[in-house]
Amino acid sequence: MLKYRLISAFIMIPVVIAALFLLPPVGFAITTLLVCMLAAWEWGQFCGFAARAQRVWLAVLCGLLLAVMLFTLPEYHQTVRLPIIEFSLWASLGWWIAALLLVLSYPGSASLWRNSKALRLLFGLLTIVPFFWGMVTLRAWHYDTNHYSGAVWLLYVMFLVWGADSGAYIFGKRFGKHKLAPNVSPGKTWQGFFGGLFTAAVISALYGAFADLAVAPSVLFVCSVAAALASVLGDLTESMFKREAGIKDSGNLIPGHGGILDRIDSLTAAVPVFACLLLLVFGTV
């Protein structure tokens, strides 16, 4: 299993970096749209769609929704203040606050949505659509003046999430004693949680000190720690839905890593939350 994980990682990392820096905004948006369609396909399991045809239709409808939203906009990279983008990012902030309450009160909270496919579809919509707009908006940020500034920001968020996850694993393995959310993910500990936040804070401080940014280090720090917190919540939320659906992995598309949602669960929360705080709350445009 470890061999497959390493091989997959060595393949995926260069592909992700190439997509970030080599694709133009439209090409990157289409690629992200395809990833979101695969995520919607896997989310169908959380909604109780056992039939392949139902999940295919869910993926297709998700792709059509994002395509219509994308291609009915003007030159979308010009401003984050376009209503569709702004609404999606604010909705993401609201959804992840609600998701925190659902995770903290699980399994009791499951009685609210366990028997409602409509609610579980809504949760999927609030997870996937803002993730798409967070990715697209950050990638296209200042594209007119610098084709790579947005790619650098997105790579930073990804590195931040990966670093926080690695820090949580190391600290949890070494010092972990107290369970963070035993009803949702028994392997996670409070020691790992704070270790991940510490790692994210260090990454933010170093990046703010040495990178040439048009953002105050204090703003970067707040956005980064919030994104790290959101990444943990994204992971826990997917674990909650998988536990309720009775599955270990969201899919088997990536050998050794499970499905697409298993790889991007943290990013589905971290990317839109980071984009919302940086671009809307602090007005960094």
C-alpha positions as CSV (number, residue, x, y, z in Angstrom):
1,M,0.0,0.0,0.0
2,L,2.8,2.4,0.9
3,K,4.4,1.7,-2.5
4,Y,1.2,2.7,-4.3
5,R,0.8,5.8,-2.2
6,L,4.4,7.0,-3.0
7,I,4.0,6.3,-6.7
8,S,0.7,8.1,-6.8
9,A,2.2,11.1,-4.9
10,F,5.2,11.3,-7.2
11,I,2.8,11.4,-10.2
12,M,0.2,13.8,-8.8
13,I,2.5,16.5,-7.4
14,P,4.1,17.4,-10.7
15,V,0.7,17.2,-12.5
16,V,-0.8,19.7,-9.9
17,I,2.1,22.1,-10.2
18,A,2.1,21.9,-14.0
19,A,-1.7,22.6,-14.0
20,L,-1.2,25.6,-11.7
21,F,1.6,27.3,-13.7
22,L,1.1,26.2,-17.3
23,L,-2.6,26.3,-17.8
24,P,-4.3,29.7,-18.6
25,P,-7.3,30.6,-16.3
26,V,-9.9,29.1,-18.6
27,G,-7.9,25.8,-19.0
28,F,-7.4,25.7,-15.2
29,A,-11.1,26.4,-14.6
30,I,-12.1,23.5,-16.9
31,T,-9.6,21.2,-15.2
32,T,-11.0,22.2,-11.8
33,L,-14.5,21.6,-13.1
34,L,-13.6,18.1,-14.1
35,V,-12.2,17.4,-10.6
36,C,-15.4,18.8,-9.1
37,M,-17.4,16.4,-11.3
38,L,-15.4,13.5,-10.0
39,A,-16.0,14.8,-6.4
40,A,-19.7,15.0,-7.1
41,W,-19.7,11.4,-8.4
42,E,-18.2,10.3,-5.1
43,W,-20.5,12.5,-3.1
44,G,-23.4,10.5,-4.5
45,Q,-22.5,7.7,-2.1
46,F,-23.1,10.1,0.9
47,C,-26.5,10.8,-0.5
48,G,-27.4,7.1,-0.7
49,F,-27.2,6.9,-4.5
50,A,-26.1,3.3,-5.0
51,A,-26.9,3.1,-8.7
52,R,-24.0,4.1,-11.0
53,A,-26.4,5.9,-13.3
54,Q,-27.6,8.1,-10.5
55,R,-24.1,9.1,-9.6
56,V,-23.2,9.7,-13.2
57,W,-26.2,12.1,-13.5
58,L,-25.1,13.9,-10.3
59,A,-21.6,14.4,-11.8
60,V,-23.0,15.6,-15.1
61,L,-25.5,18.0,-13.5
62,C,-22.7,19.4,-11.2
63,G,-20.5,20.0,-14.3
64,L,-23.3,21.7,-16.2
65,L,-24.1,23.9,-13.2
66,L,-20.5,25.0,-12.9
67,A,-20.1,25.5,-16.6
68,V,-23.2,27.7,-16.8
69,M,-22.0,29.7,-13.9
70,L,-18.6,30.1,-15.5
71,F,-19.5,30.9,-19.0
72,T,-22.4,33.3,-18.2
73,L,-19.9,35.6,-16.4
74,P,-17.8,38.3,-18.1
75,E,-14.0,38.2,-17.9
76,Y,-14.4,36.5,-14.5
77,H,-10.8,37.1,-13.5
78,Q,-11.2,40.8,-13.2
79,T,-12.9,41.0,-9.8
80,V,-14.0,38.8,-6.9
81,R,-16.9,41.1,-6.4
82,L,-19.0,39.5,-9.2
83,P,-22.2,38.3,-7.4
84,I,-21.8,34.6,-8.2
85,I,-18.3,34.4,-6.9
86,E,-18.9,36.6,-3.8
87,F,-22.1,34.7,-2.9
88,S,-20.3,31.3,-3.2
89,L,-17.4,32.3,-1.0
90,W,-19.7,33.8,1.7
91,A,-21.9,30.7,1.5
92,S,-18.8,28.6,2.1
93,L,-18.0,30.5,5.2
94,G,-21.5,29.9,6.5
95,W,-21.5,26.2,5.5
96,W,-18.3,25.4,7.3
97,I,-19.5,27.0,10.5
98,A,-22.7,24.9,10.2
99,A,-20.5,21.8,9.5
100,L,-18.5,22.5,12.6
101,L,-21.7,22.2,14.7
102,L,-22.7,19.0,12.9
103,V,-19.3,17.4,13.6
104,L,-19.2,18.5,17.2
105,S,-22.7,17.1,17.9
106,Y,-22.3,13.9,15.8
107,P,-23.9,11.3,15.9
108,G,-26.8,13.2,17.3
109,S,-26.7,15.7,14.5
110,A,-27.1,12.9,11.9
111,S,-30.8,12.6,12.9
112,L,-31.3,16.0,11.1
113,W,-30.0,14.9,7.8
114,R,-29.6,11.1,7.8
115,N,-33.0,10.5,6.1
116,S,-32.9,13.6,3.8
117,K,-31.2,13.2,0.4
118,A,-32.1,16.8,-0.4
119,L,-30.1,18.0,2.6
120,R,-27.1,15.8,1.8
121,L,-27.2,17.1,-1.8
122,L,-27.2,20.6,-0.5
123,F,-24.2,19.9,1.7
124,G,-22.4,18.6,-1.3
125,L,-23.3,21.7,-3.3
126,L,-22.0,23.9,-0.5
127,T,-18.8,21.9,-0.4
128,I,-18.0,21.6,-4.2
129,V,-19.3,24.9,-5.7
130,P,-17.4,27.3,-3.4
131,F,-14.3,25.1,-3.7
132,F,-14.5,25.6,-7.5
133,W,-14.8,29.3,-7.2
134,G,-12.1,29.6,-4.6
135,M,-9.7,27.7,-6.9
136,V,-10.6,29.7,-10.0
137,T,-10.6,33.1,-8.2
138,L,-7.2,32.6,-6.5
139,R,-5.6,31.3,-9.7
140,A,-6.9,34.3,-11.7
141,W,-5.9,36.8,-9.1
142,H,-3.9,39.7,-10.7
143,Y,-3.5,37.6,-13.9
144,D,-3.6,40.7,-16.0
145,T,-0.4,42.0,-14.4
146,N,1.4,38.7,-13.5
147,H,0.3,35.4,-15.0
148,Y,1.8,33.4,-12.1
149,S,0.8,35.4,-8.9
150,G,-2.4,33.5,-8.5
151,A,-0.7,30.2,-9.1
152,V,1.8,31.1,-6.3
153,W,-1.0,31.8,-3.9
154,L,-2.8,28.6,-4.7
155,L,0.4,26.6,-4.3
156,Y,0.9,28.4,-0.9
157,V,-2.6,27.3,0.3
158,M,-1.9,23.7,-0.8
159,F,1.5,23.7,0.8
160,L,-0.1,25.2,4.0
161,V,-2.7,22.4,4.1
162,W,-0.2,19.7,3.4
163,G,2.2,21.1,6.0
164,A,-0.5,21.4,8.6
165,D,-1.6,17.8,7.9
166,S,2.0,16.5,8.2
167,G,2.5,18.5,11.4
168,A,-0.7,17.1,12.9
169,Y,0.5,13.5,12.0
170,I,3.9,14.0,13.5
171,F,2.8,15.7,16.7
172,G,-0.2,13.3,17.0
173,K,2.1,10.2,16.5
174,R,4.6,11.5,19.1
175,F,2.4,13.2,21.7
176,G,-1.2,12.2,20.9
177,K,-3.2,11.1,23.9
178,H,-6.5,13.0,23.9
179,K,-9.0,12.3,21.1
180,L,-10.2,15.2,19.1
181,A,-13.4,13.8,17.7
182,P,-13.7,10.1,18.6
183,N,-17.2,9.7,17.2
184,V,-16.0,10.9,13.8
185,S,-12.3,10.2,13.4
186,P,-10.8,8.2,16.3
187,G,-7.3,8.6,15.1
188,K,-7.1,12.4,15.5
189,T,-5.9,13.9,18.7
190,W,-5.9,17.4,20.3
191,Q,-2.1,17.2,20.4
192,G,-2.0,16.6,16.6
193,F,-4.5,19.3,16.0
194,F,-2.4,21.9,17.8
195,G,0.7,20.6,16.2
196,G,-0.9,21.1,12.8
197,L,-1.9,24.7,13.7
198,F,1.7,25.4,15.0
199,T,3.1,24.1,11.7
200,A,0.7,26.3,9.7
201,A,1.6,29.3,11.8
202,V,5.4,28.7,11.2
203,I,4.8,28.4,7.4
204,S,2.8,31.6,7.4
205,A,5.4,33.5,9.4
206,L,8.3,32.3,7.2
207,Y,6.3,33.1,4.0
208,G,5.3,36.5,5.3
209,A,8.9,37.3,6.3
210,F,10.7,36.2,3.1
211,A,8.2,36.4,0.3
212,D,7.5,39.6,-1.6
213,L,3.8,40.0,-0.9
214,A,1.3,42.8,-1.2
215,V,-0.4,41.5,1.9
216,A,0.4,42.5,5.5
217,P,2.0,39.6,7.5
218,S,-0.7,39.8,10.1
219,V,-3.4,39.4,7.5
220,L,-1.6,36.5,6.0
221,F,-1.3,34.9,9.4
222,V,-5.0,35.2,10.2
223,C,-6.0,33.8,6.8
224,S,-3.5,31.0,7.1
225,V,-4.5,29.8,10.5
226,A,-8.2,30.0,9.6
227,A,-7.5,28.0,6.5
228,A,-5.6,25.4,8.5
229,L,-8.6,25.2,10.9
230,A,-10.9,24.8,8.0
231,S,-8.8,22.1,6.5
232,V,-9.2,20.0,9.7
233,L,-12.9,20.6,9.6
234,G,-13.1,19.6,5.9
235,D,-11.3,16.3,6.8
236,L,-13.6,15.6,9.8
237,T,-16.8,16.5,7.8
238,E,-15.9,14.0,5.0
239,S,-15.1,11.4,7.7
240,M,-18.5,12.0,9.3
241,F,-20.3,11.5,6.0
242,K,-18.2,8.4,5.2
243,R,-18.9,6.9,8.6
244,E,-22.7,7.5,8.1
245,A,-22.5,5.9,4.6
246,G,-20.6,2.9,6.0
247,I,-17.6,3.3,3.6
248,K,-13.8,3.6,4.3
249,D,-12.8,5.6,1.2
250,S,-14.8,7.9,-1.0
251,G,-13.6,6.0,-4.1
252,N,-10.6,4.0,-5.5
253,L,-9.6,6.3,-8.3
254,I,-6.1,7.0,-6.9
255,P,-4.2,3.8,-5.9
256,G,-3.2,3.9,-2.2
257,H,-5.0,7.2,-1.7
258,G,-8.7,6.3,-2.1
259,G,-10.9,8.7,-4.1
260,I,-10.8,12.3,-5.2
261,L,-12.7,13.5,-2.1
262,D,-10.2,11.7,0.1
263,R,-7.4,13.8,-1.4
264,I,-9.2,17.2,-1.6
265,D,-11.4,17.0,1.5
266,S,-9.2,19.5,3.4
267,L,-8.8,21.8,0.4
268,T,-12.6,21.9,-0.2
269,A,-12.8,23.9,3.1
270,A,-9.4,25.6,3.2
271,V,-9.4,27.1,-0.3
272,P,-12.7,29.0,-0.2
273,V,-12.3,30.0,3.4
274,F,-8.8,31.4,2.6
275,A,-10.1,33.2,-0.5
276,C,-13.1,34.6,1.3
277,L,-11.0,36.0,4.2
278,L,-8.2,37.3,2.0
279,L,-10.3,38.8,-0.8
280,L,-13.6,39.7,0.8
281,V,-13.1,40.1,4.6
282,F,-9.7,41.9,4.4
283,G,-10.4,43.3,0.9
284,T,-7.0,42.3,-0.6
285,V,-7.7,42.8,-4.3
